[in-house]
Amino acid sequence: MSNDYIETIVEPTIPNECIFPIEKLILTHIFNGTKECGNRTYFSSCHELQWCLWEEITPDETLHKALADSREQCPELCLAVEREIKRGDGKHIRLGAFDCEKIFHDIVKRLLLDYWRFISIEEFWWHSGGGGATYCADKSVTLITPDTIQRINTRLGSKTLLCKKFPWVEYLDPWVQNLE
């Protein structure tokens, strides 16, 4: 039996003053290896492949406070979260429904000039099959700038998204939306 999983590393660490509460709450749940480093946050994770689609959180007071505290600064993301709450009958939110690249894109667009001008996300798709050796079956690097999201993948080539303004529904991952 195989055990496939994805290891993800986001660089550089992000200053806490550049992340709104709803962004941090979603990203912290998606990236289970998130660490606070002084006044900065480091995002990383290691998940089995199916986790990306089905992991859920229950809306609670912390989520509702993050929504209220972020509504003015990130109205589109807040609408996407509320849509996902409604879809789950108010009982759960699928974390895999959110496209973290679009959240990081919003963060990088508003970074102060003193900070860096891009975020990189490295994903390693590891495969361990039936007692055989574990190997990296695929790797992708995503570079997020204020104007584009560029993904380069070892198997699928590259894809560039020109980012003008995303409507709120685009915070939800289109592949997951098709599962509904």
Secondary structure by P-SEA (a helix, b strand, c coil): cbbbbbbbbbccccccccccaaaaaaaaaacccccccccbbbbcccccccccccccccccaaaaaaaaacccccaaaaaaaaaaaaaacccccccccccaaaaaaaaaaacccccccbbbbbbbbccccccccccccbbbbbbbcccbbbbbbccccccccccccccccccccaaaaaac
